[in-house]
Amino acid sequence: MAKLEAALIQMMNDHSHSNAQLRDQLEKVKKDALATATRVSDLLVDSVNSGVQESFINEKRIELETRALSATVQRYIKQTNQWLAVVHALDSALKEIGDFENWMKIMEYDCESISLALHYIYKKEHPQL
């Protein structure tokens, strides 16, 4: 019986030892699984964050380019208004030149008419010339 008792004790010791080894292996597998899950989670967060960061950087670039474009458009609007003012002034000057030219033609016609009238009067008064 002592042998049976010793065998049972040995079996219990072996069972306890094997349970301890299984528990240790299970604990190691749990730690590895937790480390792997943490690593996967970190990689996913980094992936999402890099996308968000890239979107943020692109948004800032777009804002800067929009501001630059707006400033350029404002500069072109100002320049276009200046050109319009110059064209309007030139147009007015050309109209004035046209009016002056028309006035000069009228004055020339009037002077020729007066000259002819004076010449006609002078010939009437001095027919011998």
C-alpha positions as CSV (number, residue, x, y, z in Angstrom):
1,M,0.0,0.0,0.0
2,A,2.9,2.2,0.6
3,K,3.8,1.7,-3.0
4,L,0.3,2.7,-4.0
5,E,0.4,5.7,-1.8
6,A,3.8,6.7,-3.1
7,A,2.6,6.2,-6.7
8,L,-0.5,8.4,-6.0
9,I,1.7,11.0,-4.4
10,Q,4.0,10.8,-7.4
11,M,1.1,11.2,-9.8
12,M,-0.2,14.2,-7.8
13,N,3.2,15.7,-7.9
14,D,3.5,15.1,-11.6
15,H,0.0,16.5,-12.2
16,S,0.8,19.6,-10.1
17,H,4.1,20.0,-11.9
18,S,2.4,19.6,-15.3
19,N,-0.4,22.1,-14.3
20,A,2.3,24.6,-13.2
21,Q,4.1,24.2,-16.5
22,L,0.8,24.6,-18.4
23,R,-0.1,27.6,-16.2
24,D,3.4,29.1,-17.0
25,Q,2.9,28.4,-20.7
26,L,-0.6,29.9,-20.6
27,E,0.7,33.0,-18.8
28,K,3.5,33.4,-21.4
29,V,1.0,33.0,-24.2
30,K,-1.3,35.5,-22.6
31,K,1.6,38.0,-22.3
32,D,2.6,37.4,-25.9
33,A,-1.0,37.8,-27.1
34,L,-1.3,41.0,-25.0
35,A,2.0,42.4,-26.4
36,T,0.9,41.5,-30.0
37,A,-2.5,43.1,-29.5
38,T,-0.8,46.2,-28.1
39,R,1.6,46.3,-31.0
40,V,-1.3,45.9,-33.5
41,S,-3.3,48.6,-31.7
42,D,-0.3,50.9,-31.8
43,L,0.3,50.3,-35.5
44,L,-3.4,50.9,-36.2
45,V,-3.3,54.1,-34.2
46,D,-0.1,55.2,-35.9
47,S,-1.6,54.4,-39.3
48,V,-4.8,56.4,-38.5
49,N,-2.8,59.3,-37.0
50,S,-0.5,59.5,-40.0
51,G,-3.5,59.8,-42.2
52,V,-5.0,62.4,-40.0
53,Q,-1.6,64.2,-39.8
54,E,-1.3,64.1,-43.6
55,S,-4.8,65.5,-44.0
56,F,-4.0,68.2,-41.5
57,I,-0.9,69.1,-43.4
58,N,-2.8,69.1,-46.7
59,E,-5.5,71.3,-45.2
60,K,-2.8,73.8,-44.1
61,R,-1.2,73.8,-47.5
62,I,-4.6,74.4,-49.1
63,E,-5.3,77.3,-46.7
64,L,-2.0,78.9,-47.5
65,E,-2.5,78.5,-51.3
66,T,-6.0,79.8,-51.0
67,R,-4.7,82.9,-49.2
68,A,-2.0,83.4,-51.8
69,L,-4.5,83.0,-54.6
70,S,-6.9,85.5,-52.9
71,A,-4.0,88.0,-52.6
72,T,-3.1,87.5,-56.2
73,V,-6.8,88.0,-57.3
74,Q,-7.0,91.1,-55.2
75,R,-3.8,92.4,-56.8
76,Y,-5.2,91.7,-60.3
77,I,-8.5,93.3,-59.5
78,K,-6.6,96.5,-58.4
79,Q,-4.5,96.4,-61.5
80,T,-7.5,95.9,-63.7
81,N,-9.3,98.8,-62.1
82,Q,-6.2,101.0,-62.7
83,W,-6.2,99.9,-66.4
84,L,-9.9,100.7,-66.7
85,A,-9.3,104.1,-65.3
86,V,-6.4,104.7,-67.8
87,V,-8.6,103.4,-70.7
88,H,-11.4,105.7,-69.6
89,A,-9.1,108.7,-69.4
90,L,-7.7,107.8,-72.8
91,D,-11.2,107.5,-74.2
92,S,-12.1,110.8,-72.8
93,A,-9.0,112.4,-74.2
94,L,-9.7,110.9,-77.6
95,K,-13.2,112.3,-77.5
96,E,-11.9,115.7,-76.6
97,I,-9.4,115.5,-79.5
98,G,-12.3,114.5,-81.7
99,D,-14.4,117.4,-80.4
100,F,-11.4,119.8,-80.8
101,E,-10.8,118.5,-84.4
102,N,-14.5,119.1,-85.2
103,W,-14.3,122.6,-83.7
104,M,-11.2,123.3,-85.7
105,K,-12.9,122.2,-88.9
106,I,-15.9,124.4,-88.1
107,M,-13.5,127.3,-87.4
108,E,-11.6,126.7,-90.6
109,Y,-14.9,126.7,-92.5
110,D,-16.0,129.9,-90.8
111,C,-12.6,131.6,-91.5
112,E,-12.8,130.5,-95.1
113,S,-16.3,131.8,-95.3
114,I,-15.3,135.1,-93.7
115,S,-12.3,135.3,-96.0
116,L,-14.3,134.8,-99.1
117,A,-16.9,137.3,-97.9
118,L,-14.2,139.9,-97.3
119,H,-12.6,139.1,-100.6
120,Y,-15.9,139.4,-102.4
121,I,-16.6,142.7,-100.6
122,Y,-13.2,144.0,-101.4
123,K,-13.6,143.1,-105.1
124,K,-16.9,144.9,-105.2
125,E,-15.4,148.0,-103.8
126,H,-12.3,147.8,-105.9
127,P,-13.3,146.3,-109.2
128,Q,-10.2,147.4,-111.0
129,L,-7.9,145.1,-109.1
